[in-house]
Amino acid sequence: RDTEPREPGRVPTGEFASRSGMITSSSQAVRLPSGDNLPDRTLPFPLDYLCCMGAYSSMITSGSMCLALMQFLFFIFGMNNTHWNVEVRTRNPFLGPNITNLVDMGAVHGPTVIDEGSWLRIFTSPMLHAGFFHMIINIGGFLILGYHMEKYHSIISMLPIFLISGTLAGLVSLLLVPGEVCVGASSTFFGLLGAFEVDVVFNHVHEEMSPWQMGAVVVFTVMNLVASLMPNVDMFGSLAAMCAGGLTGLVIFAPSHDNQDACRFWPETQLMAGITLAISVSSIAILLYWKVLGEDWCGACEMISCMDIAVWECQYSYAHKS
């Protein structure tokens, strides 16, 4: 065991200081990120990020920031292809394109996917936003959650959350509201939110968040839920993404050693969560294959997915072709 005698008030130096994640100068010792050790933050985000750019850059740019940038560029390129044509506010309150252009950009659309076999849209839809306002509230919440969770989990462990939640959200949208054009960028936020809730329950990660960060998560969650009731954003897909993120988090996130009860039954918990995910995806895929769609047995699904009120108008012009 490598140790070095310390006198009161003396800071580590030399090889021991290097291994413990500290660098020293003539006047002070500064702790740098090493493993699970992160800089002590005395400034609120984003000021602490700007002041410690080198310490946080590898963490942020590795996952959440890169995905947010990809979604942003995907939307900008799509809008450029539509010559920046914006739909009227009553049909798209997010300040974005019309449903025809959204379909061209890769949105989930029942007839196009189920009847024409364009299943690639399941994977392109999670990169799409309905408009500028939708992009702001979605990426804002996503970055706050990603900023916090990537302190504890690598991007390799986060990727399954994005992929599984986005895929399941697209499948659920096709099953329950095949007549609605839906984008799926909200699935990245809600999938991460579901995994975050699992991490809160088993690892108490929220204790490391400042009050304003927790408040921001709540505000962005409410705004994204309200957005899910508007045209081109499916409420069922958002809730499915949150459930998928939570189940995936149960599979890949291990509880802390302090939580003895969770550790005792964790293998069984992982197995049940994995089985639930597999059964859910398989069942929805079978129903889609046989075209047992929500418009045949769930007449209220379209009204729940998009509430048609005076402020905006829901569009179901693309009914499933029987």
N, C-alpha and C positions, 0 to 999 in steps of 0.2 A: 504494500500500500504506500503510494507516494504522498507523503505529507511533508510539511515544512513548519518548524516551530514558529509560532506567532506571538509577538508581544502585544500588549494592549495598544491599539491605535496604529499598528503596523500593517501595511498592505502586502499581499503576496507579490513576489518578484520572480523573474527567471522562468525556468521550465514549468514549475508548478503553477505560476500565474497563467501561462499559455494554455495549459491543459484545463484549467478551471474556467476559461472563457473570459479572462480579464486582461486588460493591458494597463500598464502603469506609466505615469509620467512623474516629473519631479513634484507635482502638486496634487494629483488626484488619480483615482482609479476609475476606469470606465468599463462597465460590463457590456460586452457584445453578445449577439445571439449565438448560442452554442447549444445545439440539441433543443431541449425544451426551454432553455433560458432565453427570455426576450427582454429588451430594454424596459426599464421602469418608465412608465409614461406619466408625466406630470402635466402635459398639455392635452387638450381635447383633440380628437380626430377632426379634421385632417391635419391640424398643425403639427401633431407629433409625427405623422408620416412625413411631412415636408421637412421637419428638422432631423429626421433619422432616415433619409431616403436610402442610404446605402444599406441600413439594417433591414428595411422592410421590402426593398425592391424585388429581391428574389422570391419573397413570399407572395406578394401581390401579383406581380406580372406572370407568375407561373400558372395561375389558375383563373381566378375570378376576373381579373382585369383583362386577360387575354380573351376569355369568352365574351365578356361585355364588348370589347373592341370588335370582335368578329360579328356580333349581332349588329353593332352600330354600322359597320361597313356593309354588311349584307343589306340593311335597310337603305342606306344611302345609294348603293349601286342599283337596288330595285327601283327606288324613286327616280333615279336618273334615267333608267330605261323607260319609265312612264312619262318622261319629260316634265316631272315634278307636278303632275296633275293631281289636285287634291279634291276629294269628294266633299259634297256639301255637308255642313255640320250635323244635320238631322240624320244622315245615313252613316256618317263616320265621325263621331264626336272627338276622335283622337287626332284630328288633323292629318289624315293619311289618304291613301289611294282608295278607289272604289273596289268592289268585290271582284270585278273582272281582272283588274290589275293585280290584286292580291293572289288570285288563282294563278296568274302568269308568273308571279314571284315565287310560288311554291307552297301556297297555303293548302291546308287539308280541305278537301271538297269531295263529298260522297260520290257523285257520279264519276268524277275524274279518277278517283282512287279505286272504288269498288268495281265499276263497270269497265273502265278503260285500263285498269291495272297499273296506275301510276303510284305504286306503293312507296316510291322514294320520297314522296311528300311527308311520310311519317317522320323522316329524319331532317327534311328541310324546314318543316313548319316550326320546330323549336328555335330556329334562328330568326324568325320573322316577328315584327311588331306591327300592330294595326295602324300606328301613326306616331307622330312625334311625342305627344303626351303619354301614350302608352309606353314608349321607349324610356322616357324619363323616370316614371314611377317604377318601372320594372327593373331597370339597370341600377337605379338608386338603392332600392332595397337589396338587390342581389349583391352589390359591392359591399354593403355594410355587413351582411351575413358572411360573405366570402372572406372579407378582411379578418373577421374574428375566427372563423372556423379553420382557416388555413394555418393558424398558429398551432393547431393540435393535430391536423391531419394532412397528409401529403396530397398532391394533385392526383396521384395514381389512385388513391382511395376515394377521391371526390368524383372522378370521371364516371364510375358506374351510377352514381346518383343522377348526374345530368342525363346520361344515356337512357337509363331505365325509366326515369320519371317523364322524360320527353316522349319516349316511345309509347308508354302506357297512356299518357294524356291524349296523344293523337288517335290511338285505337278507341278509347272511350268516346271521344268526340265523333268519330265515324260511326260508332255503334248507336249512340243515343240521339245525336242531332246530325244525321247525314245530309239534311237539306240546308245546312248552314255553312258558310265559308268561315273557317276558323284558323287563326294563327296561334302558335304554341310557345311564344317566347316566355309567357308567364310560367310555363312549366319548369323552367330553370329556377325561378325564384321560389315557387311553391315546393318543388322537390328539395331544394336546399333548406327551406323552412321546416319541412317534415323531418329531415335528418338532424337539423338543429334542435328540434323538440326532443328527439331521442337522446341527443347528447346532453341536453339540459337535465333530463330525468335521471340518466345513469351516471353522468360525469360532472354535473353541476357547472357547466362551462359559463353559464350566465353570471356566475359570481365574479368573473373577471371583466365583465362589461360595465361600462359606466352607465349611470341612469339615462343620459341622453341617448346612448346607443340602443338601450332597450326600448326607450320611447320611440326612437326612429324606426326600429323594427316593427313595433306595433302600428305606427302610422302608415308605413309602406304596405303592411299586410292588409290593413283596412282599405287603403286606396286600390290595391290590386284586387281585392274581393269585389269592390264596387265596379271596377273596370271589367270584371268577369261577367257582369250583368249587362254589359253594353254590346253593341253589334261587333261581330267578328272575333270575339274573345269568349270562349266557352267556359261556363262555370263548372260543368262536370269534368272537363279536362284539367282545370286548375285543382280541383279537389282530388282527382285521381293522381295527379302529380305529387301532391302533398302526401297522400297515403303511400305511394310508391317510394318517395324519398325516405319516409319513416321506416318502411320495411327494409329498404336497402341499408339504411343506417344501422338497423338491428343486426344485419348480416355482417357488416364490415367494421363497425365501431365496437371496440372492446370496452367494457366498463372498467373504471378505475379500481385498483386493489382495495381501496377503502370501502367500496360497496360490496361487502361480502355476500349479501343475499343475491345480488344480481350475478356475481361471479359464479356462485354455486350452480345456478340453473342456466348459465349463458349458452352452453352448447345446444341445449334443447330449444332455447329461444331463437338462436340462429337458424336451426333446422326448421322450426315452424314458420319463421318469417320467409325463408327461402321457398318452402313449399307453398305458402300463400301467394307469393309473387308468381311462381310457376303456374299455379292453378288459375290465377286471375288472367294472365296473359293468354294461356291456352284456351280458356273458356271464351274470351272475347274474340280470339282468332277464329274459333270454330263458328261462333255466331255470325261473324262477318263473312266467312266462307259460304255459309248457307243463307246469307242475306236476311237473317232474322234481325231486322233493324228497329230502332226505337220508334220510328214513325208508325210502325204497325202495332205496337203494344204499349207505347208510352206517349199518349197524346199531350201530356203536360210538359214533356221534356223540353220542347222548343220554347215554351213560355218561361220555364225556369232558367234556361240557359241564357236567354236574352229577354229582358223585361221590356216590352214595347210600351213606352210612356210618351208623354208629350215632348220630352226633351230630345229623344232620338227615335228612330224608326228601324225596327228589326226587319231584315230581308230574308225571305225564304223562297226566292224565285227559282233556286236550283233544287227542285224536288228530286228524290231518287227515282231513277228510271226503272220501272218494274218490268 
